[in-house]
Amino acid sequence: MAKLTTQRQTILDHINSSNQHWNAVDLAHDLALRGHKIGIATVFRGLAALETEGLISSMQLKDKKCYERANKAHHDHMVCTSCGTIEEFSNDTIETLQEAAAADKGFDMTGHQLVIFGRCTSCNQKG
C-alpha cells in the first residue's frame, strides 16, 4: 500500500465528504479556497495513488478524468455536454443487457462503466 501522506488524506477526505465528481484542477482550486496548500502536481499524483489503492474511483470524460468516492453502490453516469453536469443513475435492464452481452462473447466481466453524453433537462429548457 502506498503511503497515505497528509496531502493524500486531505484529498481523500475532501472527495469522501461530497457527492461531487472531481477533476484534478477543480479539486486543487477547491482545496486552495479552503486553505489547503496542495500543488496541482501533488493533486494529480495523489489522485492516481488513491485510485490505485481503490480508495477512490474514476471515469474518463472526453478530455479529463473525474474522481468520486469508491464506496458508492454501482451506478452509471449521464454527462451534459452543455453545462458539464454529471448525473448518476442505475437501471437494472441496462445492467442485465451488459452482463448478457459479455456472456454472449464469453467475456469474464470484472466491472464496467457506462457514460451517456447529451443535454440535461435544464439546458434543453433554455434552448
C-alpha positions in Angstrom: 0.0 0.0 0.0 1.2 3.5 -0.9 1.9 5.9 1.9 -1.2 7.9 2.9 0.5 11.3 3.2 -1.2 14.3 4.8 -1.9 15.7 1.3 -3.4 12.5 0.1 -5.5 12.2 3.3 -6.8 15.8 2.7 -7.7 14.9 -0.9 -9.4 11.7 0.1 -11.3 13.4 2.9 -12.5 16.2 0.5 -13.7 13.7 -2.1 -15.4 11.5 0.5 -17.2 14.5 2.1 -19.1 15.3 -1.1 -21.2 13.6 -3.7 -19.4 15.5 -6.5 -17.3 14.3 -9.3 -13.9 16.0 -9.2 -11.3 16.6 -11.8 -7.8 17.4 -10.6 -7.9 21.1 -11.5 -11.3 21.8 -9.8 -10.3 19.8 -6.8 -7.0 21.7 -6.4 -8.9 25.0 -6.7 -11.5 24.0 -4.2 -8.8 22.8 -1.7 -7.0 26.1 -2.1 -10.2 28.0 -1.4 -10.5 26.0 1.8 -6.9 26.9 2.9 -5.1 23.8 1.8 -1.8 24.5 0.1 -1.5 21.4 -2.2 0.1 22.0 -5.6 -1.6 20.8 -8.8 1.1 18.2 -9.4 0.7 16.8 -5.9 -3.1 16.6 -6.5 -2.6 14.6 -9.8 -0.1 12.2 -8.1 -2.4 11.9 -5.0 -5.4 11.1 -7.1 -3.5 8.4 -9.1 -2.2 6.8 -5.9 -5.6 6.9 -4.2 -7.2 5.3 -7.2 -4.5 2.6 -7.4 -5.3 1.8 -3.8 -9.0 1.5 -4.5 -9.9 4.4 -2.2 -11.5 6.5 -5.0 -12.8 5.6 -8.4 -12.6 7.4 -11.7 -14.2 7.8 -15.1 -12.8 9.3 -18.3 -14.9 12.1 -19.7 -13.6 13.3 -23.0 -10.6 15.4 -22.1 -10.5 14.9 -18.3 -10.7 12.3 -15.7 -13.2 12.7 -12.9 -13.0 11.1 -9.5 -15.5 10.2 -6.8 -15.9 8.2 -3.6 -15.2 4.5 -4.1 -17.7 3.2 -1.6 -20.8 4.1 -3.6 -23.2 1.5 -4.9 -22.6 0.7 -8.6 -24.1 3.4 -10.9 -23.6 4.9 -14.3 -23.4 8.5 -15.4 -25.1 11.0 -17.8 -23.0 14.0 -18.7 -24.4 17.2 -20.1 -22.3 18.4 -23.0 -23.6 22.0 -22.5 -23.1 22.7 -18.8 -21.0 19.8 -17.6 -23.5 18.5 -15.0 -22.9 14.8 -14.2 -26.0 12.9 -13.1 -25.8 9.4 -11.6 -28.3 6.7 -12.4 -29.0 3.0 -12.1 -31.0 0.8 -14.4 -31.5 -2.9 -13.9 -32.4 -3.5 -17.5 -29.1 -1.9 -18.7 -27.1 -4.0 -16.2 -28.8 -7.2 -17.4 -28.1 -6.4 -21.0 -24.4 -5.6 -20.3 -24.0 -8.9 -18.5 -25.7 -10.8 -21.3 -23.5 -9.1 -23.9 -20.4 -10.1 -22.0 -21.7 -13.7 -21.5 -22.5 -14.0 -25.2 -18.9 -13.2 -26.1 -17.6 -15.5 -23.3 -16.1 -12.4 -21.7 -15.5 -12.6 -17.9 -16.6 -9.1 -16.9 -15.0 -7.8 -13.8 -16.6 -4.3 -13.9 -17.8 -1.7 -16.3 -18.6 2.0 -16.8 -21.4 3.5 -18.8 -21.3 7.2 -19.6 -24.1 8.8 -21.7 -23.4 12.2 -23.2 -26.2 14.6 -24.1 -28.0 17.7 -22.8 -29.7 17.8 -19.4 -33.2 18.9 -18.8 -32.2 22.4 -17.7 -30.1 23.0 -20.8 -32.9 21.7 -23.1 -35.4 24.1 -21.5 -33.0 27.0 -22.1 -33.0 26.1 -25.8 
